[in-house]
Amino acid sequence: MTYSARWHTLLEEAEELASTATLVTPLSDTRFHITDTQEHRIIIEFLESGDSQPLQREQFETLYRRLQDTAGGFDLDRLPPDAEPYAAVLTLHPRIEIDVDAGVLRETDAPTTTHGLNDEPSEQTDRAEPDIDVYADALLLIDALERHDPTAMADLETDGLIDLYTLLSDVQRGADDLRQDVADVLLDRVQHGQPVHAQYGSIQRTSRRSKSLKDDEEVLAVLEDAGIDRERVLGIEPDKVNDALDVTNLREEDVYDVDERAYVRKAEVDEDVKETRLQGLKEQLAASESEEAAELRDEIEALEARIEDLTGFDSAKEFYADSQADR
């Protein structure tokens, strides 16, 4: 079957969708509707921002070619953020699906019913309060920041400053503990090297190497066997030991206990996504006048004010560059 035939099948499937059908991008879980189908493009509208975006036929073809050229399916982590809607819409084709567990977009031998449609009910679910200390501390800190202007520290009363300092310390400690718990789980899921992306940012696995001298007598004995006088490194100072290593065939491991541990670090933060998500929540709450909704709006505004510019690296976005090279 030619790509032209697949494209027209995709258009037919998109045209048959209900106007209220919601599709979800595979990585960032961004929700959108299809608002129009045309001969060379499909028009979508994002639910949270209300922005429209045309998805061009030639870009669908590029993604489909990648899909065919990659054994086992196209790795979703290779998608730039602005290409995610293409993957979601492409799954409307009866022979293309997203394998969530494998993290790939792939073509199937038989028709599939696995599409990028949102099957969750549209009704708002009740908010659940996490049973962790940092959640309560964070709410208290937000309340304190609303009552005490942190941009005018010199004007604050001493008791206000003490409250802020105490809450900031509690939140930092709780956040660090929770971050470590999350990192421990991520270590089993993230491979070394390439960043892994999510809605608000990305992480990558790396490692940190540290070393400490072994027992003094053990180090002295090893160095003496290698022809280094005890007096030359007496006191077992690292600088003296390192000098001795330079003139022998000994390895670092002979005199140091070397510890290398894997860890994850923050690699990128997408502030635009965070701003968009907060704006979308505010728009959803705008129609509700309940006391709970008003409180949540206040919380969101406070969170929005706290978002700071963070530096990070730009992840590789070769999708469109590759598309031009293939044409």
N, C-alpha and C positions, 0 to 999 in steps of 0.2 A: 504494500500500500504506500502510495506517495505521501509526502508531507502535506500536500494540498488537500488530499482526502482527509487526513487526520485533522487538519485545521478546520475544515467545514464540519466535521463531526463535533469538534470542540465548540464551534459556534452554535450548532444545533442544541447541544446539551446546555450551554449557557442561556440560550433563549428560552428553554423550557423551565428554567428555574423560577420559582415564585419570587415576586418582587421583594418579599421580606426575607428570602433565604440569606443566611449569613455565612460567609467563608472566613477561615482563620488561617493566618500565615503560619508556617510550620515551626519557626524558631521563636519569634517575638510574640506570638499569639495575638497579633493585631487583627481586629474584626473589620470586615468590609462587605458591601453589597456590590453586585453587578448592576449598573444602571442602564447600560446600552451595549449592543453588539453591532459592529459594523464590518464591512468586508475585510478591512486590514487592521482592525484593532478592537479591543474590548475596553469599555469604560467602567471604572470602579469608583466607589466613594467610601472613604474610611468613616466608620461610625463615630469614633471619638472626636476627630478633628473636623469632619465634614468636608475634607479636601477631596477633590476628584483627581484621578490619574488615568491617563490612557495607557493601556498595555498593548504594545505594537506586535503585529504578527511576526515580524522578522526576529524579535527577541524571543518569542515563543519557539520559533524554529531553532534558534541558537541553543536554547536550553534543551530542546528535544534531541538535537544532534549530540550534545554532551551526554545526555542520557543513554543514547545508543552506543557511544564510544567508550563508556565506562562499564567494566565488568562488575556485576553485582549491584549496579545502580549508582546514581549520581549522589555524592556526599553532600548533604544539605549544609554542612558547615562551610562549604565553598561558595555559598550564595551570599552576595552582598545584601545588606538590609533592603535596598530598594528593589531587589529582584525577587524577594519572598512572595509577593502576590502572584508572580508568574507561576511559581511552583504550585501554589494553592489552586489557581484556576485550571492549570494543566491537568490536575487530578480529576476534573470533571469528565475528561475523556474516559470511556469505559475500560480502557486497557492500560491506564496509568494510575499508580497509587503511591502514597507515601507510607513507607515502613517506619513507623515511629521508633520501634525498638532498635532497628539497625541504623536509623538516622539517614535514610537514603530515599531518593525519588527513583522509581523504577517502572519499567514496562512489564506487563504481565502477559502470559500466553492466553489467558481466558478473561472475559469481562469481570471486573471487580466492582464492588459497591463501596469500597473504601475511598472516600473523597475528603477534601478539605473543608467540609461543611461543619458548621457548629451545631451539634445535636443537643446542647444544653438548653434547658428552659430559659426563656427570656426574663422571667420574674427575678427580681432581686432577692438574694438569699440573705439571711440574718448574718450580721457580723459576729464572729466568734472572737473572744478575747483570749489570746495565748496565755497559758499559765507559766510565764517566765518573768523573772524579775526585771529584765531590761525593758519589757513592754510597759510595765507600770512606771518605771523610772523615766522612760521617755515621755510618757504622757505628763508626768509631773514637771519634767523639764520644759516641755512645750508651754504648759500653764505658767511656769515661772518666767519664761522668756516673753510671754504676752504681757505680764504684769511689771516686769523690770526691763527697761530698754538696754540691750547689750551693746548698743552702739554709743552709749554715753555712760561708760563705766564710772568715770570720776564723779558723776552726779548721783550715783546710787548710794543708798544707805548701807551701812556695814552689814546689817542682818540680811539684806537682799543679796549682797555679794556672797555672803557665806552660804546662803541657800543655793545660789547658782553654782558655786564652786563644788558644793557637796553633791548636787544632782549631776553635774557634769562628770565628776569622778565616778559616781555610781553607774551612769550610762556607759562611760568608757570601759569600765571593768566588765560590765555585763555584755557589752557589744563584743569585746575582745574574746570573752569566753565562748559566746555563741558563734562568733566567726571561726574560732578554732574547731568547734564541733562540726560546723559546715565544711571546713577545709578537710577534716579527717575523712568525711564521706566522699568529698570530691576527688581525693587522691586515688580512690579506687575506680573513678570514672574518667579521669582526664589523663591522656598520654603526654609524654614529654615532648615539648616543641611547640606545635601550632596552637595559637589561642583558640579557645572555645567560646562562642558568642551566645549571649542570651539577650533579653529585652533591654536591660539597663546597662549592659557593659559586657566585658569578657574577662576570662582568666586564662592563665597558662601555667603548666606545671614546670617547675625548675628545681634546682637543688642548691643547698648551701653546704660548704665544706669547712669544718673546723678541726683544729688539732690541739692537743695538749701533751706536754712531756710525760713520759712514763716515770715510774719510781726512780729516784736519784741513783740508787745503787745499781739498778738495772741499766740505766743509761751509761753510767761510768764504766761498768763492766764491758758493755758493747763497744764503747769508744776505745777502751784500753786494748781490747782484742784487735781493734783496727789500727793500733799504733799511735793513738792520741793520748798524751800524758793527762793524768787526772787533774793536775794543777791547771792545765790550759782551759778546762771548762769547769773548774771548781765553782760550785754554787749553782751549776746547771742553769745558766741563763740562756734563754732562747737564742740570743744573738751569737753567743759563743758556740753553742751547739750547731747553729746554722753554718758558721764559719768552718767548723770541723767537718760537716757534711760535704762542704765544697771541695775538700781535699781528700776525700775517701770515696769508696764505692758503696758506702752505706745508703740505704733508702730512708726516706722520712719515716716510713712505718717501723723502722728498726728502733727509733728513739722517741717517736710520737705515737700517742693513741689518736688515730684519725677517725673522726665521726662525720659521715656525710648523710644528710637527711633530705628527703624530698618534701617540698611544700608548695602551696599555690599562692600566687600574689595577684593583686588587682592589676590588670593590664590596660584597661580602658573603661571609661565611663561615658555613656551617651547622654549628655545633659538634655539634648533636644527631645529624646524619647521620654525622659522623666518629666519634662515640662508638658509634653503632649498628653501623657497619661494623667497627670494631675488636672490639666484643663478638661480632659474628657470626664473625669470623675465629677468635677464641678458642674459640668453641663448636665450630667445625668441627675445630679442632686437638685438642679435648679427648679425642677417641676414639683419637688416635694417641699412641703412647709412644716413637716413634723419636727418636733424638738430634737430627735436623734439626727435627722438630716442636717439641721442647722449646726449641731455640734460637730458633725463630720465635716461640714463645709469649713468651719473654723479651723479644724485640725489640718485640712488640706492646704488652706491658705498659709498656715504657719509652716507646714512642711515646704511649701513652694518658696517661702522666703528664706529657708535654710539651705537651699541648693546652691552649692558653690562651684566655681569653675575648677575642674580638676584636669591635670595634664595627663596625657597618655599617648600611646603610639597609634598611628593610623593603620588599621588592618588592611591587608591586601584586598583589593577589589578588582580582580582581573576579569570579571564576568563580561562586561561590555567590551573591554579591550580584546578579549579572546574572540568575541563575536565578530569584530571587525577583521581580525586576522583570518577567520574561517571563510569569510565571504569572498 
